[in-house]
């Protein structure tokens, strides 16, 4: 995958594994009661991969992570491992007992059948699996233990942070404990270091008291914390709110417009950038090419001229979307600036392909070769770049 248009979050997921891996987790195909007996006799926890046959991430995890030597060795040594299809047989009862609502769900259970720790999803880093296992083994750190401490009424912000983290890992809602905690906090205490960490990590409701306080007191937060983190958090909440509205099947133009007005009225200095970003996401997701092209043509230089990743994303979208020379030349400028700011394989390839589209073959070949070199140096797959190079070399 060479370039994808990311707006909300841009993340690079590094996966350790691949060549030279030949061991895998040994999953026992036994009734759950027999697993409990083994767990008791060996003084171990039971690890269960709760999956469904149609679940893509489940298949990916089984093929790519459970076959990693480091993960396999650790889990085979440390846990009694099994997997169950949650939609048939004993899996149906386990799904109900352990409230499995999404796949994959990774469960750690003691010999008495008590859930110790739960995580939903397919982590993409080897270290995450090792840390997940260690969390389950460490007294007081698993989801069940943290929830028990929280339910006892401990108002400690550090415990709340850990509890919210465990809830998110298990795809469980954080809204109620978050709201409950902030009812105990006075306005003037919202700017404390502990509360800033909670707001930064978990607040996502633009109408909430704590978020409105953050926006109103942005300058004071910036004096204590970094400008980038404060502005980034405010932008993220506003942007997520707007994009969520555009993806609602019952989308209301009136509601979307009203929310944009509220963003502008907040006094946030980055309001117009947020609205621009939300609009182009909407145009792109709805295949409104004409609106998207005109919006990015007029707004990209204004809002993203120093962001190499966004410049590259915009340039690649235009390359993929149109042959109109007006837009293609503008995309070439963005790709060139992206490379100048931070030359990587992806944006160098974008630059090369735009050069080729505009008939500048020699420059295109030079830059495509450079993209391949950068990809190899970074340990990335070069197949798509090789194909682009072959197309350029084979042209008249």
N, C-alpha and C positions, 0 to 999 in steps of 0.2 A: 504494500500500500504506500503510494508515494506521497500524496498530499491530500488531506481532507480538510474541509472548511470547518474549523473549530472556532467558536466564539466564547462560550461560557468558560470552558476549561481547556487548556492545552497541556497535555501531559505526555511524557515519554516513559513507557513502561519497559524496563529492562528485564529480560527473562534469562535466567541462568539455566542452562541445560543443553540438550541437543546432542552433538556428536560425542561419542564415547560413553553414552549412558546406556547401561544394559540391565539395571536392576529396577524393580518396581515394588510397590506396596503389595503385600500378600493379604488379600481380602478373604476372610473365612466365610464360607457359605453354610452357616449353621443357624438353628433357631436362636432367638434372642436369649432365652433362658440358659442355653448352653454357653453363650458368650458371657453371660453374667457369672456362671460357675467358673469359667476360665479366668475372668477378671479377678474374682475373689481368691482363687488358688494362687495366682501369680502376682497379686497385689498391684493390678494395673487398671487404668481406665479403658473403657471401650471407645474406639473412634469409629463413627459411622458416617459414610458418605450417603446422604439421603438424596436420591436423584430421581429423575423421570426419563424415560427412554427418548422422549422428544426434545430434551433439553440440550441445546447446543453447547453452552458453557460447561455442562457436566461432561460431555464427550471430550471437549478440549482439555479440561482439567485431567481427565483420566489418561489421555494420550500424551500430554506434555508435562504435567507436574507429578502425577503419581508414578511416573516412570523415571523421575530424576533420582540419581543415586543418593544424593544427600537426604532428600525427603524420604525415600524408600528405607534407607538404613535407619534413620531416626524413628520413623513410625513403626517399622517392624520390630525394632528393639524395645520401644517404649509403650506401645499400646496393643490392645487386642483389636484388630482392624476388621471391619466388615462394611458391606454396602447393601442397601435395600432400594428396590424400586418402590417408591412411595405410593404407587397407584395400583398395586396388586399384592396379594398374599399378606404376609405379616407386616409389610410396609404400610398398609392401610391403618393398622392399629398403632404403629409407631408414629405415623404422621399425626394422628389425633393426639396421642399421649404427649408428644414433644412439640406440638403446635408448629409443624412444618408448613409454611405458607408460600415458600418460594424455593426455586432450585438453582444450583445445588445448595443444600443446607448441610453444614459440617457440624456434627454433634460429638461432644465428649461426655460420656455417661459413666457413673461409678457402678460398682458391682451390685448395689441395691436398686439400680435403675433410676437414680436421680440424675437429672441433667446438671452438669457442672459448668459447661461452656458451650456456646453456640455461635456460629458465624455463618452468614449467608453470602453466597457469591463464590467466584473462582479467582482467588488471588493470583497475580501474574508474576510474583517474585518468589523465588525459593525461600528467602529469608522469612517471608510472611508465614509460610507453613511451619517453619521451625519455631518462630515466635508464638504462633497460635497454639502449638502444642505445649510450649513452656508456660503460656498463660493458663492453660487448663490444669497444669500440674502444680502451679504455684498457689498455695493457700491464700484465699481472699482476693484472688485476681480474676477468676472466671466470672462469667455473666451472673450466674446464680448467687454467688457470694457477694458480689458488688450490689446486686439488686436487694439482697437481704439487708445489707448495711444501710442502703438508701431508705428502704421501707421502715427502718427503725427510727427514722426521723433525724438523721445526722445532716445538718445544714452545711457542712464543710464544702466550700467551693471546689476543692481538689477532688473530693469524692464525687461531687456532681459531675465534674469533667470526665472522670473515669466512667461513671454510670452512663452518661450520654454517649461516650465513645463505644461502650459495649452495646448499647441499644442500636446505634447506627450500624455497627458491624453485623448485627443480627437482623437488620432491616426492620427494626421496630421503631415506632414513632417517639420522637423526643419532645413533642410540643407540650404535653402536660407537665412533665417534671421541670421543663425550662420555664414555663409560665408560673408554676408554683414557686420556684426559687426566686424569681424576680419580684414576686409580691412581697418578699421579705427584705427587699433592698430599697433604700431611699434614693431619690434622684441623684443626690450628691455623691452617693457611693457607686454609681454605675460606671464612673470613670476609673475606679480602682484597677490595679493590675489584674487581680483575679477575675473581676467582672468583664474587663476588656477581653481577656482570653476566652471567656465563655461566649460573649457577644460575637467575637471574631470567628470562632469555630462553629457556632450553632445557630445564631439568630438569622432567620431568613424571611421574616414577616415584616414588610415595609410599614405596616400599620401598628406594629407593636410599640409599646412605650419605650423600651430600651433602644430600638432602632431610631425612633424619632428623636430621642435624646442624643444619640450619637450624631445624627445629621445636624441637629441644632447646635451642638457643641463641638463640631468638627475641628475647629482651630485648637481648642483645648486638648482634645485627644491627640492631635498631631504634635503638640508640644511634648507630650509624654511618650508617644509611640511614633513609629515612622509614618511619614506622609504617605508613602506608597501603600502601606498596610491599611491605613484608615480610608484613603480614597478607594483603594481596591475593594474593601469590604462594602462600602456604600454602593459602589458601581455594581458589584456582584448581586446584591439584594434587589436593587432596582431592575437590573437586567433580567435576572431570573424571573421576577414577577411578570415583567412584560412578555417575555418569551413563553412563559407558561400560559398566559392569556391567549397568545396567537396559536398555540397548539391545542387549545380546547376545542373539541368537536362542535360545541355550541358558541363558537367565537362571536363576540359582539364588538363591532367597530366602535360603537358608542362607549362601551366599557373600556376598550383599549385606548381610545382618545382621552377619556376622563383620567385614566391612570397616567398617561403621558403628561397631562396637565399637572397632575399631582407631583410628578417627578420634577417638572420645571419649577413648580411653586415651592419646592422644598428648599431652594436656595443653594443646592449642591452645584459646585462649579463644573462638574463633569456631566451635568444632566443631558446636554445636547449630544454628547458622544454616546451616552447610554441609549438614547432614543434612536440615533442613527444606527447603532449596532442592532438594536431590536428590530428596526424596520427592515434592514437588509437580510436578517435572518428570516423574517416573515416572507419577504419576496422570494427568497431562495427556496424555502420549504414549500411554498405554494406554486413554484415554477412560474413566477411572474418575472420573466427574464428582462423585459423592457424596463420595468421599474427598478429591478436590481441593478442593471447596467448603468442607468442614469444616476441612481443614488450613489453607487460606489465611485463613479467617474467624478462626481462633484464633491464627495465627502471624504474619500480615503486620504487625500493629502492633508486635509484639515485635521483629521482625528487620529490617523495612524502613520504619519510620515516617518516616525522613528521606531516603529515596531516591525522588526524584520519578519516575524512569523505571520503577522496579519498582512503585510505587504505581499508576501509570497502567496498566501491564501487567496487574496483578491486577484492577484495576477493569474494564478492557475485557474480560478473560476472563469475569468474572462477568456483565457486560452481555450478552455473546454466548452464555453458557451457560444462564442461568436467568432466570425471571421472579419467582422467590421473593423477596418483599419483604424478608425478613430479610437476605438476601445483597445485594440491590440497594441497600438503604440503607447497608449497610457499604461497598459499592463507591463509593457517592456520597461518603461521608466521605473515602475514599482519593483519589478524583479531585479533590475540593476541596483537600485538603492538597497533592497533587501540583502543582496550579495555583498554590497559595500559595507553594510552595517555588520553583517555576520554571515560570512560565506560558508554554506553547508551544501551537502549533496542535493537536497531537495530544491532549494531556491536556485542553485546553479543550473540544475536540470530545467527548471521553469524558464530561466533566462535563456538557456540554449534553445528550447523548443519555440519560444516566442521569436527569437532571432531567425530560426529556420522558417517559421510561418511568414515572416516578413521578407524572406528571400536572401537573408544574409548567411549563406550556407557555411562559409569558411569560419566565421565567428561562432556559428552554432556548433560546428564539429569540435572546435577548440574547447568550448565550454562544456559540451557533453562529455568529452574525455576527462575534463577536470571533475565533473560531477561523479563519474565512475571512480576516479581516484579518491575523491573525498569519501565516497561510500565505503570503499574497501578499507581505507584508513580508520573509519569509524566502526568497522565490523558489520556493515549493513548489507542487505541483499542488493545485488546490482542488476537483476534480471530485467526490470522495466527500463533501466537506463541503457542497458545493452541493446534492447529492442529499439529504443529511440535512436541510438547511434547507428544501428544497422539501417534504419529507415532513411536517415540523413545520408549515409554513405551510398545507399542504393538509388538515390534520386538522380535525375538527369541534371 
